[in-house]
Amino acid sequence: MGYFRDEIEAMAGYAPGEQPQDGEFIKLNTNENPYPASPAVAEAIEEALCRGLQKYPDAMGQPFRRRAAEVFGLEPDWILCGNGSDDILTIVTRALVGEGRLLRVPYPSYVLYQTLAEIQGARSEEVPFRADWSLSEAFAEATAGLRLVFLPNPNSPSGTVVAPEEVLALAERLPCPLLVDEAYVDFAETNCLGLVARSEKIMVARSLSKSYALAGLRFGFVVAQPQVIEQLAKVKDSYNCDALSIAGAAAAIGDRAWLAANRAKVIATRRRLTEGMRRLGFACVDSQANFTWNTHSEQPVRPLYEGLKRHRILVRYMGYPGWGDGLRISVGTDAQIDACLERLGAMV
Ligand SMILES: Cc1ncc(COP(=O)(O)O)c(C=O)c1O
C-alpha cells in the first residue's frame, strides 16, 4: 500500500491459535485451563459491575497490585499490570528495544517475540536450544546492539525449564535486561521470582490465562525492581487494564487453595497424557507446563493434526524451520485427553 511504516508492511503479523467459538471442539491447542476459574472471580466482577463502570479504573491496577504483593511477599511498586502477559511483553519490548537494536530469543519458542521486534523495526536473533532443550553458550553472549533477552520458562512448545541458578548466571553475563516469561510457571517445580530482588536486570512476567483459567479475562503482570517498573509504566496505555479485569484478577490471585487444587489436577492429567503419547510411539518431552510436545520419528504428524480436527479435536501443529515439527497438546480434562489419545491411537 505504501502508507504504513516499511517494517509493518513487510511483516506477516502474528497468527494466534485457532479459536473456534462454537463450543463443539475439544480444544487442546492454546493451553487454556479446562476447568472454570475460582468462584471468587465472578463474585468480584459482579461487585465491580454493580459499582458501575462510568469512572476510569485505577491506572496502575492498584487493587491487584496490593493483593499480589501480599501473596508474593513484595511491595506493590514491584508489580506492573498488563492486559494479558502479551501486553507486558509489548510494553517491555517497546521500552527497551529501539529501531535497529537487537532482541534475543531461544528457538523454538514463543513466536510472538519476533513479531514484537519487527513492530519496533528492531532485529531479532534466534539462538537454538541444544537437543536436550538446555541453553547454549551463545545465549549469554554480549552481542553489539543487544537490548533485551526473552526466556520463556517453562518454554513453549517443549514445556522444559531452565533452573533458577542458571537464569541468574545468565543475567549476570548479559549486557542487558532479561525477561523470564513465566506464563506456565504454576505447573512447574521451580520459578525465578526470587531472583528479581537479586538483580535489577531480571524481570519476571506472569499470566492469569493458564493456571488461573482466565484466558478470556486478559490479565498478566510483571515483577521487577521499582525503578524498572517506573520506566515500564511510562510506555503502557494509560488504562491498559479495565475495572472488571482488575477486580477479577485480584480475586483470582488471592485464592491460593483454588490454584493448588487446579494445579494438582492438571499435573495428574499431564502424566496421563505423557504416558499415553509414549505408548502410541511418540517422543513426548517431560513437561513442567500444561501441555506436552510430541514428535514422531516414523510418521508425519501434520496428517494426525488434520485427522484429529476432522473429529473435532484441536491440537496445535507446529513446524519450526530447521528444527522439525510436532504436536503441542494442551492438558485438558481426563476425558478430553482420553478422547484425544483414542483418536490418535486409531491413526498411528
Ligand atoms: C510463552 C508465552 N508467553 C505469554 C503468553 C501470553 O499469554 P497471555 O497474553 O494470555 O497472558 C503465551 C500464550 O500462549 C505464551 O505461550
The ligand as a Gaussian input file, in Angstrom:
#p B3LYP/6-31G(d) Opt

LIG

0 1
 C        5.235000     -18.330000      26.445000
 C        4.002000     -17.481000      26.479000
 N        4.053000     -16.267000      26.992000
 C        2.976000     -15.467000      27.039000
 C        1.760000     -15.882000      26.540000
 C        0.615000     -14.912000      26.553000
 O       -0.356000     -15.164000      27.461000
 P       -1.477000     -14.120000      27.823000
 O       -1.305000     -12.893000      26.960000
 O       -2.766000     -14.799000      27.575000
 O       -1.254000     -13.777000      29.277000
 C        1.639000     -17.145000      25.982000
 C        0.346000     -17.590000      25.432000
 O        0.169000     -18.554000      24.795000
 C        2.803000     -17.976000      25.943000
 O        2.738000     -19.199000      25.400000

